[in-house]
Amino acid sequence: MTRPALLRVTEAGLYCEAGDFYIDPWRPVARAVTTHAHADHAVRGSGAYLVARQGLRVFERRLGPDAPLDAADYGERRRLGDATVSLHPAGHILGSAQVRVERDGEVWVVSGDYKVAADPTCAPFEPQRCHVFVSECTFGLPIYRWPRPEALAAEINQWWRDNAAAGRPSLLLAYALGKAQRALASLDPSIGPIYGHGAVEPLHAAYRDSGVELPATRSVGESDEPGAFRTALILAPPSALGTPWVRRFRDPSTAFASGWMLVRGARRRRSVDRGFALSDHADWEDLQAAIAATGAERVLLTHGSTAAVVRWLREQGHDADALTTRYGGEQDDDPTEAA
């Protein structure tokens, strides 16, 4: 008699019957193994969460200080029922993890969200050998090839420098968890002061409490001085644009940091002056390299350009299929965060 697959999609999410747990469930469950703290992967209300220790402060911020969090070191093996589970760096944001599940020698790895590019704010991606790899493919098209991180940092700082010389505030829109901290780490504080929106400052603090070095910032609400923002860079979530909060800055230059900015017309649709292709997901080339490094016999693709990646992998002779989930890829932040 054939045993059921090690992981399968249910109404509550990706379920492991052998261990009686869910990976990134999209509704509360008894036991969740959670890849990272973004709202589409870390749903509030579950009975227990297994998370990577490096991201514990971020999970506490997102799920609440009383959330039942069980933190494991990267590579630490946990026995859950008849399955052995371990978490491995995904390189997406602080504390992001791939979930390795093993039963009787059969190994599945669920990537969560991941990137291969260097990022000083989180542990780098570590490919895991497996039989089945569940991979995101948010940017799974050949048009997505990210610029080098150091070149992108220089571009952002030059934009800020030019604005500061003109006495014009620089409003940089970036998702509050992960992207804002990565952008902050790349900034040159000698250009001027750095301020943060109320949704990003607590997350900056969570990163600092976790040992990540970031330039000093101040909350926007701490300064009412006339002209205080003329040479400043202000980090804010995309949802802040077009709200009364922005009116305190006189004629700001606006920019959006996102992988979507690589697409012509995306900047115009966002109604911003500049776009920086800063993404916390793998681009086309890194996606292919990451999948190949697993040596997986079968690849299941979630959220993104699944049809295109499945077709490409099959053309290369791989066993590949799409896996329907409710994960959102590169998206805005948890709407419950304070403004």
Buried (B, 14 or more C-beta within 10 A) or exposed (E): EEEEBBBEBEEBBBBBBBBBBBBBBBEEBEBBBBBBBBBBBBBEEBEBBBBBBBBBBBBBBBBEEEBEBEBBEBEEEBEBBEBBBBBBBBBBBBBBBBBBBBBEEBBBBBBBBBBBBEBEBBBEBBBBEBBBBBBBBBBBBEEBEBBEBEEBBBBBBEBBBEBBEEEBBBBBBBBBBBBBBBBBBBBBEEBBBBBBBBBBBBBBBBBBEBEBEBBEBBBBEEBEEEEBBBBBBBBBBBBBBEEEBBEBBEEBBBBBBBBBBBBEEBBEEBEBBBBBBBBBBBBBEBBBEBBBBBEBEBBBBBBBBBEBBBEBBEEEEBEBEBBEBBBBBBBBBBEEBEE
